[in-house]
């Protein structure tokens, strides 16, 4: 019975955390930016190491924006002049920035090198957009994002849609970002809370780039690191659902495992670094205490829930191993089935929400419905890799070459 008792305690504490956070989320105010222009100068940054297979579609989608961006304001970051990406960028008369400090390997360092170079040349912009090379933008993406800029938001992210949606695996991977935006970020918007950025498709107000004189986020998850920074400093963030862009997802388990393990390691490192700062900030009566509490809590409720369920499972396994009976086998099987069906239900809700903006075949929908729960459970494998493997650097993900219709 010890496993059942411990499991129940962990699960109850997890729900207690969620209840406290639910009521705390309402305690936020946003400090909006007062400096905003009718026609802001926009820069676009695209880290693009060996991305010749996919980058042209992004560049074309930028050229087709209803709010025009001059080609001279678009910067593509590469690591070598021999990269085939260079030839494509020059064809579109855009800037190629070749990195020099290749020993600094994260995306954040690539952005830092470019920002510092532009600052030395006294080139400043009102807005800085950041995209991954495999993104594709809807024609009105920038136009919709500017609504947030004119509303005074310092940072805003767009709606991340699926680019490769013809198979269950990339769709399952893409649902992770959908959960962040549609479940977590949408809920924060209702209470003027700070958001969690997810890597690409966002802008930063020029005021901050100029103040920093650099790009100060260099971890394995520079997006989450920056989200913690914005929350800690009360900088306003927003989610612009109308601004849609398409993003490519991994197509097999190994690619996804490497990617998610790196995310988890970066998440944990940043959370441990910022948590004491966030707790200290709460004592100073900040304008966004709800968001600060939520960021400081992080994934504690989810971890407690998982630990509680694992206690149940371990207890069932113990009973099976030492006193095998039909009842113990039934309880063990029933618990696994219940966990799986709950995740199937969650997947069904997510798919229903995704179908509002993404066309998926019935075959893919059915496959995702039953595979995605396994994908979620596999985060445990990624978590183990993240905390046991020291070197989790950037690993290239092979791209598909089909275009977004």
N, C-alpha and C positions, 0 to 999 in steps of 0.2 A: 504493500500500500504506500510505501514511502515515495515511489515514483509518481503515483497519482496525486498525492498530497503536494509534493513539490511542483508538479506540473500545474496544478490548480492555482497555487500561490503565484507562480510566475505569470500566468495568464491574467489573473485578477489585477496584478500590479500593472501589466501592460494596458488593460482597459482603464485603470485609474489614471495613468499618464495621459491617455487619449481624452478622457473627460476633462482633465485639468487644462490640456492644450486647447480643447474645443472652446471653452469659455474664455481662455486667455487670448485667442486669436483676434478677438474684437477690439483689443486695446492697442490700436495703432493709429498713427497720423503720418501723412506723407509730406515731406518738405520738398516741394516742387521747384524746378529751376526757373529763374526769372529771365535769364538771358536766352532768347530764342528768336531766330530770324524768320522772315517770311520765305526767303529762298536761301536756305542754308547751303554752305559748301560741304559736299559729302566726299569722304574718302572710303574706298573699299579695300580691305585687306584679305588676301587669300593665300594662306600657307599651302604650298602645292609641290611637295617633294615627289617627283616621278609620277605626276598625275596627268600625263598626256592623253590617256584613254578617255578621260571624263571631263576635263576642264573646259573644253570648247563649248559644250552645251551650257555651262554656267555663264561663260563670257557672253554668249549670244543672248541669254535670258536677261543679262544686265543691260545689254545694248537695247533691248526691246522694252525697257521700263517706261511707263507713262510719265514718270518724273525723270527726265534725262540726267544721266551722270556722265560728265566728260571722261573720255578714255584716259586722259592724262592724270585723273584722280583715282585710277584703279591700279593697285599694286599686287603683283603676284610674287610670292616668296619662294625661291628655289635654292638648292644647295650646290648647283653646278651649272655652268654655262652649256655643258653638253647635254643637260636634261632636255628631252624632246618637248617638254612643256614650254620652253623658252621660245621655240619657233612658232608655236600656236599663239602665244601671247603677243609676240611682235606682229603677227599677221593682223591682229585686232588693234594694233597701235596703242597698246597698254604698257604699263611699266613693269619691267622685270627687276626684282631686287635679289641679288645673289648673296647669300649668307657667307660670312667669314668665320664666325665662331661655331664651327660644326661640332665641337666637343660638348656644347650645350644643346641637348637633343630634344627637349620638349617643344610643343607648339607655342607655349608661352614665351620661350626664349627666342623663337623665330620672330614673333610679333614684337618683342622688346627690341631686337636688333633693328627692325625697320622703323619703329617709332623714334628711337634715338637718332637714327640717321636723318629722318625728316626734321626732327627738332633742331639738329645742328645746321640744317639748311634753312631753318626758319620757315618751314612749311607747316601750317596749322590749318585745321578744318573744324567746322562746326559740329560735324557728326562723323563717327567712324563705324562703318559696318564691317562685320567679320563673318566670313563664310568658309566652309570647307570646299575643297575643289570639286567634290562630287555632288554638290547642291545644284538645284535648278529653281529659279524664282518665277512665280506667277508675275504677269505683266504689271500688276498694280501693287506688288509687294512693297516697294519703297514708298509709293504714294500713301498706302495705309499706315506704314510705320511712321511717316511724318506726322500723322494725326497725334501719335503719342508724344513726339518731340514738341509739337506746338502746344500740347496739353501740359507740358512741363516735366515730363518724365525723363530722368537722367539716363536710364537704361531700359531698353524694351526688347523683347524677343517675339518672333513670329510663330505661326502655326507650322509645326514640323510634320509634314505628310510623308507617306511612303513613296519612294521612287521605284524600287523593285518589289512589286506586290504580286508576282505570279507564282509564288511558292510559300509554303507554310512557315519556313524557317525565318526569312527576313521579315515577314509580317509579325511573327512572334517577337522578334528582336525589337521591331519598331514600336510595339505596344508599350515597351518600357518608357519611351519618351512621351507617348500619349498619356500614360498614367501620371507622369510628372506634370505635364501641362494641364490636362483636362481635370484631373482629380485634385492634385496638390495646388497648383498655381491658380486655377480658377477659384478655388475656395479661398485662397489668400486675397485675391482681388476683391472679394465681397467685403473684406474687412481692412482694406488698404494695407495689406501686409506685403512683405518683401518676397520675391520669387526666387526659385532655383533655376539658374540658366543651365541649358543642356548643350553647350559646346559650340553651337553655330547658329547663324540666322538671327543675330542680334546687333544692336547699335550701342555705342557709348557716347555720351555727350562730350563734345570737344573740350569743355571746361576741365574735365578730369584728366584727359590725356595731357593737357598743357600743364596742369598742376603736378602730375606725376613726373613728366619729362621722360617717361619710359612706359613699358607695359609690365606691371609689377607682379604678375601672377605666373609662376613657373612650374607648378607642381604637375603630377601626372593627370590631375583633373583641375586644370586652371579655371574652368567654368564654375565648378563648385567652390573653389577657393575665392573667386571673385564674388560669388553670391554671399559667402560669409562676410567678406569685406564690406559689401554694400549694406548688409544688414547691421553689422557692427557700427557703421558710421551713419546710419539713418539715410542712406542715399536711395532715392525713389526708383523702383523698378516696376515694369508693367508687362503684360502679356497681350499682344495684339492678335486676336484670333482671326481677323480678316486677312492678315498678311500671311499668305501661304507660300511655303517653299518645300521642295521635295529633297529628301535625303536618302542615300543608299545605305542599306543594312548588310551585315555579314550573311553569307549564304550557307555556312556550315558550322558545326559545333566547335571545332578547333579555333576558328577565327573568333567566334563569339566568346569562347572561354577566355582566350588571351585578352580580348578587349574588356570584358566584364571584370576579370581579375585585376586588371590595371586600374579600372574605375574604382573598384572596392578599396584597393590599396591607397589610391589617391584620396578617396573619400575619408578613410580612417585617419590618414596622416593629417589632413587639413582639419578634420573635426577635433582631433586631439590638440592641435595647435591653437585653434580658435575658441574652444569651449571655455577655458579659463578667462579669456578676454571678454567673451559674451556674458559670462556670469558676473564679472566685475562691472561691466557696462550697466547691468540691471540695477546696480546700487546707485547709479548716477541719474536715475529717473529719465530714461531716454524717451523719444517720441514714439518708438515702435517696440514696446516691451513684449507684445504678443509674438512678434516675429523673432525677437531675440531669444525668448524662451523656447520657441519651436526649433530654432536652429541649434540651440545649446542641447536640447533633448535629442535631436538627430534621429537615429534609427533605434534608439533604446527600446521603444514600445514593440517594434517589429522583432528585435532580437529576443526580448522577453517572451513574446508569443511563440517564436520558433523554439526557444529553449523549453518552454512549457510543453509543447507538442512532442519534442524529442524525449522529454521525461516520460510521457505517456508511452511512447513507442519502446523506449528502453525497458520500461517496466513490463510491457507486454512480451518483449523478447526474453526477458529474464524468466518470466512465467513459462514461456514455451520451452526454454532450455532446461529448466530444472523440474518442472512439473507439467509435462505436456498433457493437454486435455483438449477436448472439443471446444469447451468454453473459452480457454485461453487463445486458441487459434481463431475462434469467432471474434473475440474482442480485438485481437491484433488486425485481422482482416477488415473488420468494420471500421476501425480507426483510420486505416489507410484509405479506404473507400470514401469515408466522409471528408477527409482532407482533400482528396482528389476532386470530389464533386463540388466542394466549396470553391476550389480554384477554377473548375469548369464554369461555375456560375459567374464568378468574377470575370472570366474571359468572355463569357457571353455578353455581359454588360458592356465591357470595353469594346467588343466588336460592334455592338449595336450603336455605340457612340461614334466609332470610327467610320461606320458606313454612311454617316451624314456627309462626310467630305471625301471619302475614298471609295472607288469602285473595286470590289473584290469578287472573284468568281465564287460560285456556291461550293465548288470543290475545295478551294483554299479556305473558305470560312469553316467548313466542317473539319478540315485537317487542323486548322489553328485551334479550334474549339477544344479538341482532344489532346493536341500536342503542347499548347502553351502552358498548361499546368506543370508538365514535366520540365519545360524551359524554366519556369519560376523556381521549381525545386532544385534545379541544377545550379542556382545561385549559391547553394551550400557548398558545392564543389569549388566554385570560383572563390568563395570566401576562404576556404581552406588554403587554396593556392596563394591568395593574396597575403595571408598572415604567415605563411611558411616559406615563400620564395622571396629572396631579397631583390633580385634583379628582374623587374618587370618593366622594361623599357618599351618604347613605341615599336610596334610590329606592323608592317605593311599589310593591308587587306586587299585582296584581289578584287577588282571591280568587274561588274557586268558592263556590257557596252551598249545595251538597248537604250533607246531614248524615251523620255517621258512624252506621252501622247497628249 
